[in-house]
Structures are given as C-alpha cells and as structure tokens.
C-alpha cells in the first residue's frame, strides 16, 4: 500500500512539474510574439502535452455574426471542419459561448446539449468533452474544446481546471494580437477612406517591386484621379466631397482581390497595386472599377444624387518601367492621358504616344 501511495505521489509531482513547465512555455510565447496563430499553436501544444486529448479545436466568435468558426483544429477530421460554423447555443461549444461557463461532459451520449449530427456528418465518435470559454472582461471571444482523452475514456475536474487556466492565457494572446493589429492599422491606414495611406503605399510598392524582380513576374499599377471633385465641393460643400472620397475608398476596397493593395495616394487620387498581373488583366480590373463607379449613386446632404467618374492610368512592370520610380511615372502619365482623352475612361501606358 505504501509503495502504491509513493507511486501516486510521484505521479502527482510529475504532473505538477509538467503543468509548471507548460505555464512557463506559454508565458514565453506570450512575451516573445504578437503573431496570434503562432502563440495559439504554442498554447495548444501545451494542452496536448498535459491533457492528451485525441482531438481538440479552438473556435473564435465572429464579432458581427456571433457565430463560432474553427481557427485551429487538430483532429482526424480537421480538414472537414474548415468552413463549419456554429451558432450561439449550438452544440457544446455553442452552449459554452452562449453561457460563458466551462462544461465537462464525461459521457456525451447522456447529455442533450451534444449535437450528434456533427459526429454523423464527420463519421467521428465523440465520448467525452471539455469545453471552456475564452473571455476578456466577461465577454466570450472563443472556446477551446477537447474531445476524448488518450489515457482515459473520460476527462475529469483536474483536466477542466488546467484547461480553464490555459484558456485565460489564450484570451490574453488574442486580445494582445488584436490590439497590436489595430494600432498597426491606425499607423498605415488612411482615416477617411479605410485604404492604406500614401506613406505605407511606398513600403508596399517597394516590397512588391522587389518580389516581382526576384521572381520575374509582372506587376501592375492602376492610378485613378476623380473627375471634377472640385465641382462637387463647390456645389455641395467639402464635407460632402470628403464623404464621396470615403465611400469611394470603401467601394474600391470591396472590389479588389485579397492579394491586391489599394491606397489613397493623395487628395482625390488613388492607386491599386496588382501583384503577378499583366497589362491586359490590369486594364480589365480598371474598367470594372470604373463601371462600378458609374453604376454607384452617391447622395448630397439634401439627398441630391451625385455620380462619380475617374480617369484611370495603368502601367506594368517590366515593359512600362524597369524601376519603381519609372513604373510610378508611367502609371501617372497614363492617367493624364485618360484626362486628355476626355476623362471617365481607362488608358494603358503607351511609350510612343506619351514620349
């Protein structure tokens, strides 16, 4: 009996040491990186080390829809979880997100809150679950969910206590990363349009130009300058003109690819960087933006309709410019060619015509 007690004591000490080591690793991760995915991966590795679940996932709450989506999943069916969302209150994770309290279910077959349709849909067998909320100031921002222990068929209260403590670290990591991202956005974003500002555009074009040179890919620039914005300012006031710029910036941002970068270049000028994009594709994209502008209706303060157009210039590396400066100049020249052609149109850079 004494031998058994000593063995149990040794096992308890080993577990406590592992917990301490894991907390130290998590602390290091929190202070060494603000890249949220890397920190969360480190945290969840420590969960795996301490509790040894057969499957686990970290779900985040979307601020707009309040639905949960799988941010990280380690599971035999991880690929199938991509794109799946849970409503507040749906399944165990949804219940925890809705109520903001941890939940330990030793046997899910005995709990009506368990959503059996996911097991059927994914051909997976869930037996035991721990789910704990990630909370900041009592607001649930996510859920960590562990499924089926390797060592035991059921999780216990000790597992739940460990996971709750780790969830606090994960919540801190998420908030730190989001705050860092928001600060960065303020530094690089134009307040009026929501696009990148001209200073950050300089960094973006340098980076994309070097990448295009290194990998010998095409890179296109689209410059656009609003037509007759001064008339709008004179007729309706500068506040209305500013609102037009703001709405236009958001229209541009919504209608470019994820890999493209749009910036307010200055005043009523905008620029879009199109990586790995040839001249013809860039011209098509510019025509699409111009058509969207023509179709959009803006309104003055007294509800008068305002229609905007712009003059677009397109230039492409390497044929239109072999350096960052020459490419910018080519796009600018093409934009002025569009103005001279009567505005409200798209022009590609033509060296012979522009010489």
C-alpha positions in Angstrom: 0.0 0.0 0.0 2.9 2.3 0.9 4.5 1.6 -2.5 1.3 2.5 -4.3 1.0 5.7 -2.3 4.6 6.7 -3.2 3.9 5.9 -6.8 0.8 8.1 -6.8 2.7 10.9 -5.1 5.5 10.7 -7.7 2.9 10.8 -10.4 1.3 13.8 -8.9 4.6 15.6 -8.5 5.4 14.8 -12.2 2.1 16.2 -13.3 2.6 19.4 -11.3 6.1 19.8 -12.8 4.7 19.4 -16.2 2.0 22.0 -15.5 4.6 24.4 -14.3 6.8 23.8 -17.3 3.9 24.3 -19.6 2.9 27.6 -18.0 6.4 28.8 -18.4 6.4 27.9 -22.1 3.1 29.7 -22.5 4.4 32.8 -20.7 7.4 32.8 -23.0 5.2 32.6 -26.1 3.0 35.5 -24.9 6.0 37.8 -24.4 8.0 36.7 -27.5 5.5 37.1 -30.3 2.4 39.0 -31.3 1.6 36.7 -34.2 -1.6 35.3 -32.9 -1.6 32.0 -34.7 1.9 31.2 -33.5 1.0 31.9 -29.9 -2.2 29.9 -30.0 -0.3 27.0 -31.6 2.2 27.1 -28.7 -0.6 27.2 -26.1 -2.5 24.3 -27.7 0.7 22.2 -27.8 0.9 22.6 -24.0 -2.7 21.5 -23.8 -1.8 18.4 -25.9 1.1 17.7 -23.6 -0.8 18.0 -20.3 -4.2 16.6 -21.1 -3.5 14.4 -24.2 -6.8 14.8 -26.0 -7.4 12.7 -29.1 -8.9 15.8 -30.8 -9.0 19.4 -30.0 -10.1 22.7 -31.5 -10.0 26.4 -30.8 -13.1 28.3 -32.1 -13.4 32.1 -32.3 -16.5 34.2 -32.1 -17.1 36.4 -35.1 -17.9 39.9 -33.8 -20.5 40.6 -36.4 -22.5 37.4 -36.7 -21.6 36.0 -33.2 -21.1 32.6 -34.8 -18.1 30.4 -34.0 -15.6 29.2 -36.6 -12.7 26.8 -36.2 -9.5 28.8 -36.0 -7.3 25.8 -35.1 -8.2 22.1 -35.2 -6.2 19.0 -34.5 -8.3 16.0 -35.3 -8.7 13.1 -37.7 -11.4 15.2 -39.3 -9.6 18.6 -39.1 -9.9 19.2 -42.9 -13.7 18.6 -42.8 -14.1 21.2 -40.0 -12.8 24.0 -42.2 -15.7 26.3 -43.1 -18.1 24.9 -40.5 -19.7 27.4 -38.2 -21.7 27.1 -35.0 -24.5 29.3 -33.9 -24.6 30.6 -30.3 -26.1 27.8 -28.2 -25.5 25.1 -30.9 -23.6 22.0 -29.6 -21.3 22.0 -26.6 -19.0 24.8 -27.9 -22.0 26.9 -28.8 -23.5 26.4 -25.4 -20.3 27.4 -23.7 -20.0 30.5 -25.9 -23.6 31.5 -25.1 -23.4 31.0 -21.3 -19.7 31.8 -20.7 -19.0 28.9 -18.4 -16.9 25.8 -18.7 -18.5 22.5 -19.4 -17.2 19.0 -18.6 -19.2 16.1 -20.1 -17.8 12.6 -19.2 -20.3 10.9 -21.5 -21.9 12.9 -24.3 -24.5 10.2 -25.0 -26.1 11.2 -21.7 -26.2 15.0 -22.5 -28.9 16.5 -24.7 -26.7 19.6 -25.4 -24.4 17.5 -27.6 -25.0 17.9 -31.3 -25.0 14.4 -32.6 -25.3 15.5 -36.2 -21.7 16.6 -36.4 -20.5 13.1 -35.5 -22.7 11.7 -38.2 -21.6 14.3 -40.7 -17.9 13.7 -40.0 -18.0 10.0 -39.3 -16.4 10.6 -35.9 -17.2 9.1 -32.4 -17.2 11.6 -29.5 -17.3 10.2 -26.0 -16.1 12.8 -23.6 -15.7 16.6 -24.0 -14.3 19.5 -22.1 -15.1 23.0 -23.4 -14.0 26.2 -21.8 -14.7 29.8 -22.8 -12.0 32.4 -23.8 -13.1 35.5 -22.0 -11.9 39.1 -21.7 -13.8 41.4 -19.3 -16.6 38.8 -19.2 -17.0 38.9 -23.0 -16.6 35.5 -24.7 -14.3 35.7 -27.7 -13.8 32.0 -28.3 -14.0 28.4 -27.0 -11.4 25.7 -26.5 -12.9 22.2 -26.9 -11.1 18.9 -26.2 -12.6 15.6 -27.3 -11.7 12.1 -26.0 -8.7 11.5 -23.8 -6.0 9.1 -24.9 -5.3 8.0 -21.4 -8.8 7.7 -20.1 -12.2 7.4 -21.7 -13.4 10.4 -19.7 -11.9 13.8 -18.8 -12.0 14.9 -15.1 -12.2 18.1 -13.0 -8.4 18.4 -12.9 -8.3 18.5 -16.7 -11.0 21.2 -16.7 -9.1 23.3 -14.2 -5.9 23.1 -16.2 -7.7 24.0 -19.4 -9.5 26.9 -17.8 -6.2 28.4 -16.7 -4.7 27.9 -20.2 -7.8 29.5 -21.8 -7.1 32.7 -19.8 -3.6 32.8 -21.4 -5.1 32.2 -24.9 -7.6 35.0 -24.4 -4.8 37.4 -23.4 -2.8 36.3 -26.5 -5.8 37.0 -28.8 -6.5 40.5 -27.3 -2.9 41.5 -27.4 -2.6 40.5 -31.0 -5.8 42.2 -32.0 -4.8 45.4 -30.2 -1.4 45.3 -31.9 -3.1 44.8 -35.3 -5.5 47.7 -34.6 -2.5 50.0 -33.7 -0.7 49.0 -36.9 -3.9 49.7 -38.9 -4.0 53.2 -37.5 -0.4 53.8 -38.5 -0.8 52.5 -42.1 -4.5 53.3 -42.8 -6.0 56.5 -44.3 -8.7 57.7 -41.8 -11.1 58.9 -44.5 -11.1 56.0 -46.9 -10.1 53.0 -44.9 -7.4 52.2 -47.5 -3.7 52.3 -47.0 -2.2 55.8 -46.6 0.4 57.2 -49.0 3.3 56.6 -46.7 2.6 52.9 -46.3 2.0 52.7 -50.1 5.7 53.5 -50.5 6.6 50.5 -48.4 4.1 48.2 -50.2 5.3 49.2 -53.7 9.0 48.7 -52.7 8.2 45.2 -51.4 6.1 44.2 -54.3 8.6 45.6 -56.8 11.4 43.6 -55.2 9.3 40.5 -55.3 8.5 40.9 -59.0 12.1 41.5 -59.8 13.2 38.4 -57.8 10.7 36.0 -59.2 10.5 37.7 -62.7 6.7 38.2 -62.5 4.6 41.0 -63.8 3.4 43.8 -61.5 0.8 46.3 -62.5 -0.2 49.7 -61.1 -3.6 51.4 -61.5 -3.7 55.1 -60.8 -7.1 56.9 -60.7 -8.0 60.5 -60.2 -11.6 61.6 -59.5 -13.1 63.7 -62.3 -14.4 67.1 -61.2 -14.3 66.6 -57.4 -13.8 70.4 -57.1 -17.3 70.9 -58.7 -18.8 68.7 -56.0 -17.0 70.6 -53.3 -18.1 73.9 -54.7 -21.7 72.8 -55.2 -22.3 70.7 -52.1 -19.5 71.6 -49.7 -16.3 70.0 -48.7 -17.9 67.7 -46.1 -20.0 66.1 -48.9 -16.8 65.8 -51.0 -15.0 64.1 -48.2 -17.9 61.7 -47.8 -17.7 60.9 -51.5 -14.0 60.1 -51.1 -14.7 57.9 -48.1 -17.5 55.9 -49.9 -15.4 55.6 -53.0 -12.4 54.2 -51.0 -14.6 51.5 -49.5 -16.1 50.7 -52.9 -12.5 50.1 -54.2 -11.6 48.1 -51.1 -14.6 45.8 -51.6 -13.9 45.1 -55.2 -10.2 44.2 -55.4 -8.6 40.8 -54.9 -7.2 39.7 -51.5 -3.7 39.9 -52.9 -4.2 43.5 -54.3 -3.3 46.6 -52.3 -5.2 49.9 -52.6 -4.1 53.2 -51.2 -5.2 56.8 -51.1 -2.3 58.4 -52.9 -3.2 62.0 -52.1 -6.2 64.3 -52.3 -8.6 62.7 -54.7 -6.0 60.2 -56.2 -6.0 56.5 -55.5 -3.6 53.7 -56.5 -4.0 50.0 -56.7 -1.1 47.5 -56.7 -1.8 44.3 -58.6 0.9 41.7 -58.0 1.5 39.0 -60.6 -0.8 40.8 -63.0 -0.2 41.6 -66.7 -1.3 44.7 -68.5 -4.5 43.2 -70.0 -5.7 41.9 -66.7 -5.0 45.2 -65.1 -6.9 47.1 -67.8 -9.9 44.8 -67.2 -9.8 45.3 -63.5 -9.6 49.1 -64.0 -12.6 49.0 -66.4 -14.5 47.0 -63.8 -13.8 49.6 -61.1 -14.9 52.4 -63.5 -18.1 50.6 -64.3 -18.8 50.2 -60.6 -18.2 53.9 -60.0 -20.6 54.8 -62.9 -23.3 52.5 -61.5 -23.0 53.7 -57.9 -25.2 56.5 -56.7 -24.0 58.9 -54.0 -26.1 61.5 -52.2 -25.6 65.0 -51.0 -26.8 66.2 -47.6 -30.0 67.4 -49.2 -30.5 64.0 -50.9 -29.4 65.0 -54.4 -27.9 62.3 -56.5 -24.2 62.5 -57.3 -22.5 60.4 -59.8 -18.7 60.0 -59.8 -16.3 59.0 -62.5 -12.5 58.9 -62.6 -9.6 58.9 -65.0 -7.6 55.7 -64.8 -4.0 55.0 -65.8 -2.4 51.5 -66.0 1.3 50.6 -66.2 3.0 47.2 -65.9 6.5 46.0 -64.9 8.7 45.2 -66.7 7.5 46.6 -70.0 6.5 50.0 -68.9 9.1 50.6 -66.2 12.2 48.8 -65.0 12.4 50.6 -61.7 9.9 51.6 -59.0 10.1 55.3 -60.0 9.7 54.7 -63.7 6.7 52.4 -63.2 5.0 55.0 -61.0 5.8 57.7 -63.6 4.3 55.5 -66.4 1.1 54.9 -64.5 0.8 58.7 -63.7 1.4 59.5 -67.4 -1.3 57.0 -68.5 -3.7 58.6 -66.0 -3.1 62.1 -67.6 -3.6 60.5 -71.0 -7.1 59.5 -69.8 -7.8 63.0 -68.7 -6.7 64.4 -72.0 -9.0 61.9 -73.7 -12.0 63.4 -72.0 -11.8 61.7 -68.6 -14.2 58.9 -67.4 -12.0 56.3 -69.2 -9.1 53.9 -68.8 -5.7 54.3 -70.5 -2.8 52.0 -70.5 0.7 53.5 -70.7 2.0 53.7 -74.3 5.6 54.9 -74.6 5.4 56.1 -78.2 2.2 58.1 -77.5 3.5 59.5 -74.3 7.0 60.4 -75.4 
